[in-house]
Amino acid sequence: MIELLFIACLATAPDECRERSLVFTDVTPMQCLMGAQPELAKWAASHPNQDIKSWRCRAVSFAERET
């Protein structure tokens, strides 16, 4: 599984940020990189009060997700 990990901050309070992620089961890391911007654009459209500050693709680490 590949995770599109990104930081989203409140538009009205840019110092209030949270780590968010979208998990994909059927893509390679390169496909994640190539398709990240459209996926992030969809997320941003449904969260208009948030700004995406940074993003990256990585393999899902189950140990991190359980904490």
Contacts in CASP RR format, 6 or more apart in sequence:
PFRMAT RR
TARGET T0000
AUTHOR 0000-0000-0000
METHOD contacts of the structure
MODEL  1
MIELLFIACLATAPDECRERSLVFTDVTPMQCLMGAQPELAKWAASHPNQ
DIKSWRCRAVSFAERET
1 23 0 8 1.000
1 24 0 8 1.000
1 25 0 8 1.000
1 59 0 8 1.000
1 60 0 8 1.000
2 23 0 8 1.000
2 24 0 8 1.000
2 27 0 8 1.000
2 28 0 8 1.000
2 29 0 8 1.000
2 31 0 8 1.000
2 32 0 8 1.000
2 57 0 8 1.000
2 58 0 8 1.000
2 59 0 8 1.000
2 60 0 8 1.000
3 21 0 8 1.000
3 22 0 8 1.000
3 23 0 8 1.000
3 24 0 8 1.000
3 57 0 8 1.000
3 58 0 8 1.000
3 59 0 8 1.000
3 60 0 8 1.000
4 21 0 8 1.000
4 22 0 8 1.000
4 23 0 8 1.000
4 24 0 8 1.000
4 32 0 8 1.000
4 36 0 8 1.000
4 39 0 8 1.000
4 40 0 8 1.000
4 55 0 8 1.000
4 56 0 8 1.000
4 57 0 8 1.000
5 19 0 8 1.000
5 20 0 8 1.000
5 21 0 8 1.000
5 55 0 8 1.000
5 56 0 8 1.000
5 57 0 8 1.000
5 58 0 8 1.000
6 19 0 8 1.000
6 20 0 8 1.000
6 21 0 8 1.000
6 40 0 8 1.000
6 43 0 8 1.000
6 52 0 8 1.000
6 53 0 8 1.000
6 54 0 8 1.000
6 55 0 8 1.000
6 56 0 8 1.000
7 17 0 8 1.000
7 18 0 8 1.000
7 19 0 8 1.000
7 20 0 8 1.000
7 52 0 8 1.000
7 53 0 8 1.000
7 54 0 8 1.000
7 55 0 8 1.000
8 17 0 8 1.000
8 18 0 8 1.000
8 20 0 8 1.000
8 47 0 8 1.000
8 50 0 8 1.000
8 51 0 8 1.000
8 52 0 8 1.000
8 53 0 8 1.000
9 15 0 8 1.000
9 16 0 8 1.000
9 17 0 8 1.000
9 18 0 8 1.000
9 50 0 8 1.000
9 51 0 8 1.000
9 53 0 8 1.000
10 16 0 8 1.000
10 17 0 8 1.000
10 49 0 8 1.000
10 50 0 8 1.000
10 51 0 8 1.000
11 48 0 8 1.000
11 49 0 8 1.000
11 50 0 8 1.000
11 51 0 8 1.000
12 49 0 8 1.000
14 51 0 8 1.000
17 53 0 8 1.000
20 43 0 8 1.000
22 39 0 8 1.000
22 43 0 8 1.000
23 60 0 8 1.000
24 32 0 8 1.000
29 57 0 8 1.000
29 58 0 8 1.000
29 59 0 8 1.000
32 57 0 8 1.000
33 57 0 8 1.000
36 55 0 8 1.000
36 57 0 8 1.000
40 52 0 8 1.000
40 55 0 8 1.000
43 52 0 8 1.000
44 50 0 8 1.000
44 51 0 8 1.000
44 52 0 8 1.000
END
